[in-house]
């Protein structure tokens, strides 16, 4: 193989590798969307005032039946934890909290899941 062909081959492989690494990352972040509130719940979510690694969901059960929910945190580079399962009678309110590992990049998204 001559010198020009070797340089062109290495450049093509470098570009291909960069695209292969960038494509899955951009696809996964582009499709991430906040999840909707579970049916029958009215919820607020947020991060703790002094700890950006702790997230919470405060929900009210507006349905006519007892229901359970929990908070789920998307934590970036660390595992995604679930908060405690909270069971609410009709009209009751309750909070579920969870904590991302401090070794990660913090909370990227907060979701509320029904049982």
C-alpha positions in Angstrom: 0.0 0.0 0.0 1.4 3.4 -0.9 1.7 6.3 1.6 -1.3 8.3 0.2 -3.6 5.3 0.3 -2.5 4.5 3.9 -3.2 8.0 5.1 -6.6 8.0 3.4 -7.5 4.7 4.9 -6.5 5.8 8.4 -8.5 9.1 8.0 -11.5 7.1 6.8 -11.3 4.7 9.8 -11.0 7.7 12.2 -14.1 9.4 10.8 -16.0 6.1 10.8 -15.0 5.4 14.5 -16.0 8.9 15.5 -19.4 8.6 13.8 -20.0 5.2 15.4 -19.3 6.5 18.8 -21.4 9.7 18.4 -24.4 8.2 16.7 -25.7 6.0 19.6 -25.1 8.9 22.1 -27.0 11.4 20.0 -29.8 9.0 19.3 -30.3 8.1 22.9 -30.4 11.7 24.1 -32.6 12.8 21.3 -35.3 10.2 22.1 -35.3 10.8 25.9 -38.6 12.5 26.9 -40.1 13.2 30.3 -42.7 10.6 31.2 -46.2 11.7 31.8 -48.0 11.5 35.2 -49.6 8.2 35.8 -53.4 8.3 35.2 -55.4 9.6 38.2 -52.4 11.3 39.8 -51.4 15.0 40.0 -47.7 15.2 40.6 -44.9 17.7 41.1 -41.2 16.6 40.7 -38.0 18.2 41.6 -34.5 18.1 43.0 -33.7 18.6 46.7 -32.9 22.2 47.6 -29.4 21.5 48.9 -28.6 18.1 47.2 -28.7 17.9 43.4 -28.4 14.1 43.6 -31.7 13.6 45.4 -35.0 13.8 43.5 -38.6 13.6 44.6 -42.2 13.2 43.3 -45.1 14.6 45.4 -48.4 13.2 44.1 -52.1 13.4 44.9 -54.4 10.6 44.0 -57.3 12.2 42.2 -58.9 8.9 41.2 -61.6 7.0 43.0 -59.4 4.0 43.8 -56.3 3.3 45.9 -53.2 3.5 43.8 -49.4 3.2 44.2 -46.6 5.2 42.6 -42.8 5.8 42.9 -40.2 8.2 41.6 -37.6 6.9 39.2 -34.4 9.0 38.6 -32.4 8.9 35.4 -28.9 9.5 36.8 -26.6 9.8 33.8 -23.4 7.8 34.5 -24.6 5.9 37.6 -27.4 3.4 38.0 -31.0 4.7 37.9 -32.7 4.2 41.3 -36.3 3.9 42.2 -37.8 5.6 45.3 -40.0 3.9 47.8 -43.5 2.8 46.6 -46.2 5.0 48.1 -49.8 3.8 48.2 -52.4 6.5 48.3 -56.2 6.3 49.0 -58.4 8.6 46.9 -57.7 12.2 47.7 -54.5 11.5 49.7 -51.0 12.9 48.9 -47.6 11.4 49.4 -43.9 11.7 48.4 -41.4 9.3 47.0 -37.7 10.1 47.0 -34.6 8.6 45.5 -30.8 9.4 45.4 -28.3 9.2 42.5 -24.8 8.0 43.3 -22.4 11.0 44.0 -19.9 9.2 41.7 -22.3 9.9 38.7 -23.2 13.1 36.9 -26.4 13.8 38.9 -30.1 13.8 37.9 -30.8 14.0 34.2 -34.5 13.3 34.4 -37.2 12.5 37.0 -40.1 10.2 36.2 -43.2 9.0 38.1 -44.2 5.4 37.7 -47.5 3.8 38.7 -47.9 0.3 40.0 
